[in-house]
Amino acid sequence: MEIQLWRELLNPYELAVNELTLKFRHLIKEHKENGLYSPIEQVSGRVKTISSILEKMQKKKIIFEDIEDKIEDIAGIRIICQFVEDIFKVVELINNRGDMEVKVVKDYLNNIKESGYRSYHIIIFYNVQTIRGPKKIQVEIQIRTLAMDFWATIEHSLQYKYKKNMPEHIKQRLSSAASAVLLLDNEMSSVRSEIMDAQNSFQIKANVVADILNNIQNLYKVANKREVSKIQDEFYKIYRTEDVDQLKRFNKQLDIISEGYRAQAITKDFYY
């Protein structure tokens, strides 16, 4: 098959991966900006290479005309979470979206593969707009923890190296490692609330500090420089205390000051 035809086939999948990656990253941003814990830690995406598609076609005896129907993972999104519980939060987010239609679920958390592989896969239908009009394509979304992803990456590399004929002693070590990953995930889940509290506190502080600095920067444009320097010194003094409540109060005071200068500017523009 000509390369140009492969490009025409794969272009919509590249578009889907780009759009979905952006959407999931925006979800992370929205959570953090609103002082909420994000169940999504990292997002990445890829379109299957032509050689991988050909390999799958040969293995499953798929003809070219059936590629898009029978190969569900031409486009792939990988979502990494910190905790197992977060995986199901992400599943809920996907189920509630209007732009993603769930086709099938493959639960390798409750149905662990013989190799030890654990993950949660969702095949969705997703619409993209092409020069030839709308096109509904399949996308595989893999959702797993950081620990699961580390194990799966190593296992995939070894499978590729040994061409599915992995030595028994390697299989046994991978199986032991998979058990260790399961234990690690369970241990992390046991302290999940404490970790989430710490991360939320950090994010709240970061958001407040960003607001304060933005206010101070805007004040430099309209207020007396000496007065703004005093405000900045006061901010550094409070920041060193690491007291988030004080920072919040200081931020509210800055909002009032900034609003006063905005009102003056409006009044001045009205009379001139």
ABEGO torsion letter per residue (X at the ends): XBAAAAAAAAAAAAAAAAAAAAAAAAAAAAAAAAGBBBABABBBBBBBBAAAAAAAAAAAGBBAAAAAAABAAABBBBBBBABAAAAAAAAAAAAABAABBBABBBBAAABBBAAGBBBBBBBBBBBBBBAAEBBBBBBBBBBBBAAAAAAAAAAAAAAAAAGGBBBAAAAAAAAAAAAAAAAAAAAAAAAAAAAAAAAAAAAAAAAAAAAAAAAAAAAAAABBAAAAAAAAAAAAAAAAAGBAAAAAAAAAAAAAAAAAAAAAAAAAAAAX
